[in-house]
Amino acid sequence: MFVHVETRRRKHVQWASTLLVVACVISFVWLALLPAPQRVSMWLEWGTVPANIFDAKLPILPQLHDPALLRLATALFIHLAWLHLLGNLLFLVIFGIPAERTLGSLRFLLLFMLGGIVANLVGALSLAGVRSPIIGCSGAVSAVLGTYIALFPRARLGLVLPLGLYLEFVRVPAFLLIGIWVLLQLLFTYAGPSYGAVVWWTHIAGFLFGVVFGLLSRDAIARRLRG
């Protein structure tokens, strides 16, 4: 897969996507080196466990001040398995690099973090009382995909297809790759590790947040490009 990259020089270095990828990889390697019981304990301690954040029997609004909500952010950097990590980072790079060039690094980092937090919050609310952790940056990546579609609704990305002994380069709509993202999430749900789960409301909330974020950012993007 290839993403169109402009060759003219930019005044600002794009660093947010690289920082996020490195942070996720370091976190995954560190957790993978821990003994299994300690690793599971870390998943439960720093992942978004709905039962540990929200009490389904109490009003939700007063609970939004609980410091435990920091786990909505820390959960973004925890992944169950390398396939879980690779799938998220692959789509983060494909869609995140052009989105970051347009938004700017700080605004892109804000999109990733806020989108992931909102996605995990909606996932936790939809599963209040559940003790399985919501972990991984799938909700944040969904927000990046949503912003990409809002900014580049007619974008086509290059795809290399193996056809026998040859490699064929074709250009496909970005929506098709987003469909592949959905299929990967389905595959991980039914064929991945049994610990934890893919929460569909998390993906939907992240994507919708990204669309709104992209639409609201258009004026700021125009000012940034003029400057």
Disulfide bonds with the S-S distance in Angstrom:
none
